[in-house]
Amino acid sequence: MLQAQADEQVSANRATAFPIAAVIVRLCQDFADLLPLVLGYFYARCPYLVPYYPARLPSQTTEEYHR
């Protein structure tokens, strides 16, 4: 429920993203078990956030590697 409310709030007013992020950071500081849950949600919503760096082959150009 909290996630849906945050999605709606940020969609309506992008300036609220930073205060909401500050609350999430503070909660994760106080409750360390919350961090993997928050990150899991973010990774599920946007897989590009997952830190994955494939190895660059010697035969690849920079453009091919970035694709």
C-alpha positions as a LaTeX table, in Angstrom:
\begin{tabular}{lrrr}
\hline
Residue & $x$ (\AA) & $y$ (\AA) & $z$ (\AA) \\
\hline
Met1 & 0.00 & 0.00 & 0.00 \\
Leu2 & 2.79 & 2.41 & 0.89 \\
Gln3 & 4.51 & 1.65 & $-2.42$ \\
Ala4 & 1.37 & 2.38 & $-4.43$ \\
Gln5 & 0.89 & 5.66 & $-2.60$ \\
Ala6 & 4.52 & 6.65 & $-3.25$ \\
Asp7 & 4.21 & 5.75 & $-6.95$ \\
Glu8 & 1.09 & 7.87 & $-7.26$ \\
Gln9 & 2.60 & 10.79 & $-5.35$ \\
Val10 & 5.83 & 10.85 & $-7.36$ \\
Ser11 & 3.94 & 10.51 & $-10.64$ \\
Ala12 & 1.79 & 13.50 & $-9.74$ \\
Asn13 & 4.62 & 15.67 & $-8.40$ \\
Arg14 & 8.21 & 14.69 & $-9.17$ \\
Ala15 & 9.60 & 17.06 & $-6.52$ \\
Thr16 & 8.29 & 14.70 & $-3.83$ \\
Ala17 & 10.68 & 11.93 & $-4.94$ \\
Phe18 & 13.57 & 13.25 & $-2.85$ \\
Pro19 & 11.66 & 13.54 & 0.45 \\
Ile20 & 10.23 & 10.05 & $-0.09$ \\
Ala21 & 13.73 & 8.74 & $-0.82$ \\
Ala22 & 15.00 & 10.40 & 2.37 \\
Val23 & 12.34 & 8.59 & 4.39 \\
Ile24 & 13.27 & 5.27 & 2.76 \\
Val25 & 16.96 & 5.85 & 3.52 \\
Arg26 & 16.19 & 6.69 & 7.14 \\
Leu27 & 13.99 & 3.62 & 7.54 \\
Cys28 & 16.70 & 1.42 & 6.03 \\
Gln29 & 19.20 & 2.87 & 8.50 \\
Asp30 & 16.97 & 2.00 & 11.44 \\
Phe31 & 15.75 & $-1.34$ & 10.07 \\
Ala32 & 18.57 & $-3.03$ & 8.14 \\
Asp33 & 16.32 & $-5.92$ & 7.06 \\
Leu34 & 14.28 & $-3.47$ & 5.00 \\
Leu35 & 17.10 & $-2.64$ & 2.56 \\
Pro36 & 17.08 & $-5.96$ & 0.63 \\
Leu37 & 13.31 & $-5.68$ & 0.27 \\
Val38 & 13.49 & $-2.15$ & $-1.10$ \\
Leu39 & 16.32 & $-3.03$ & $-3.46$ \\
Gly40 & 14.47 & $-6.15$ & $-4.61$ \\
Tyr41 & 11.43 & $-4.05$ & $-5.42$ \\
Phe42 & 13.53 & $-1.51$ & $-7.35$ \\
Tyr43 & 15.33 & $-4.27$ & $-9.25$ \\
Ala44 & 12.02 & $-5.92$ & $-10.15$ \\
Arg45 & 10.59 & $-2.63$ & $-11.41$ \\
Cys46 & 13.74 & $-1.59$ & $-13.30$ \\
Pro47 & 16.23 & $-4.36$ & $-14.15$ \\
Tyr48 & 18.73 & $-1.76$ & $-15.41$ \\
Leu49 & 19.49 & $-0.93$ & $-11.77$ \\
Val50 & 20.98 & $-4.38$ & $-11.16$ \\
Pro51 & 24.77 & $-4.00$ & $-11.07$ \\
Tyr52 & 25.80 & $-6.31$ & $-13.89$ \\
Tyr53 & 28.93 & $-5.64$ & $-15.93$ \\
Pro54 & 29.56 & $-8.28$ & $-18.59$ \\
Ala55 & 33.14 & $-8.89$ & $-19.58$ \\
Arg56 & 34.31 & $-7.05$ & $-22.65$ \\
Leu57 & 35.71 & $-9.32$ & $-25.32$ \\
Pro58 & 38.98 & $-8.27$ & $-26.93$ \\
Ser59 & 37.37 & $-8.33$ & $-30.38$ \\
Gln60 & 34.48 & $-6.01$ & $-29.39$ \\
Thr61 & 34.39 & $-2.36$ & $-30.25$ \\
Thr62 & 33.22 & 0.08 & $-27.61$ \\
Glu63 & 29.90 & 0.48 & $-29.42$ \\
Glu64 & 29.29 & $-3.28$ & $-29.55$ \\
Tyr65 & 30.16 & $-3.60$ & $-25.86$ \\
His66 & 27.70 & $-0.87$ & $-24.85$ \\
Arg67 & 24.90 & $-2.51$ & $-26.84$ \\
\hline
\end{tabular}
